Every structure is written in structure tokens, then in C-alpha cells.
Amino acid sequence: MRVFLRNDDYQGHFSGRARHANIAFMSTGTGPARYKCAQCEQPEASCECDKFCCLCQTVIDVRICADGLMYCEPCRTACEYKTSD
């Protein structure tokens, strides 16, 4: 029977030193938030979906918000939703 120590990984596949090195290497750091469309999962600039407000169905001044849905400016203001910029 094998006893797992606190720093031991699942089945011992990775050592503690390798784990920390990979996490630092794979970290993307901080950058500008870019909200993605919930339907196509593309950033707003690349999204080719039909753009309309999911609340009132208007097509004027529609932007993607943090939840991935599209809202017009009056609905964003009323619901306090923020765009990525």
C-alpha cells in the first residue's frame, strides 16, 4: 500500500518542481479582457453572428458583454452590464 504525502501528485506523474515550472510557462498573464460571443465563441471583432439585443431585439449599438450575450446600450445601462473596453 502506497502512502501519499502532502506534496505528492496523483499517481506520482509529475514532480513538484516540474509542476511549478509548467504552470509558470503556461501562464498567459494579464491582458485586455476580450469577451467572446456565447454562440460562436469568437471575439467581438471576429464574430459574424446576427447582432441583436437579447432583451429587446434591437439591432442598434449592440455589443457583447461578459456573459457572452449581446445587449444594446440602453439595456446595458439599465442592467449595469459592461463591454470589454
C-alpha positions in Angstrom: 0.0 0.0 0.0 1.4 3.4 -1.1 1.1 6.3 1.3 0.6 9.7 -0.4 2.5 12.6 1.1 1.0 16.1 1.1 3.2 17.3 -1.9 2.7 14.0 -3.9 0.8 14.3 -7.1 -1.9 11.9 -8.3 -0.1 8.6 -9.1 3.2 10.5 -9.0 3.2 11.5 -12.6 4.8 14.9 -12.0 7.3 16.1 -9.5 6.7 19.2 -7.5 9.5 21.1 -9.3 8.2 20.2 -12.8 4.7 21.2 -11.9 5.7 24.7 -10.9 7.8 25.2 -14.0 4.9 24.2 -16.3 2.4 26.5 -14.5 4.7 29.5 -14.9 5.4 28.6 -18.5 1.8 28.2 -19.5 0.5 31.3 -17.7 -0.9 33.8 -20.1 -0.5 36.7 -17.7 -2.9 39.7 -17.7 -4.1 41.4 -20.8 -7.1 43.3 -22.1 -10.3 41.4 -21.4 -11.9 40.3 -24.7 -15.4 39.0 -24.3 -16.4 36.2 -26.7 -19.7 35.5 -28.3 -21.6 32.8 -26.5 -22.8 31.3 -29.8 -19.6 31.2 -31.9 -17.0 31.7 -29.2 -15.2 34.3 -31.3 -14.1 37.8 -30.0 -16.4 40.6 -30.9 -14.3 41.7 -33.8 -14.4 38.3 -35.4 -18.0 37.4 -34.6 -20.2 37.0 -37.7 -23.4 36.1 -35.8 -26.6 38.2 -36.3 -26.2 41.0 -33.8 -29.3 42.0 -31.9 -30.0 42.7 -28.2 -31.1 39.5 -26.4 -33.5 41.5 -24.2 -35.3 43.9 -26.6 -34.2 42.6 -30.0 -33.0 45.9 -31.3 -30.1 46.0 -33.8 -28.8 49.4 -32.9 -25.5 49.8 -30.9 -25.3 46.1 -29.9 -22.2 44.8 -28.1 -21.0 41.6 -26.5 -20.9 41.7 -22.7 -19.1 39.5 -20.1 -21.8 36.7 -20.2 -21.2 36.4 -24.0 -24.6 37.7 -24.9 -25.3 40.8 -26.9 -27.1 43.9 -25.5 -27.9 47.4 -26.8 -26.7 50.5 -25.0 -30.0 51.2 -23.1 -30.2 47.6 -21.8 -26.5 47.6 -20.8 -27.0 50.7 -18.9 -30.2 49.5 -17.2 -28.7 46.1 -16.2 -25.2 47.5 -15.5 -23.5 45.2 -18.0 -20.0 46.2 -19.2 -18.4 45.7 -22.5 -14.7 44.7 -22.9 -13.5 48.2 -23.5 
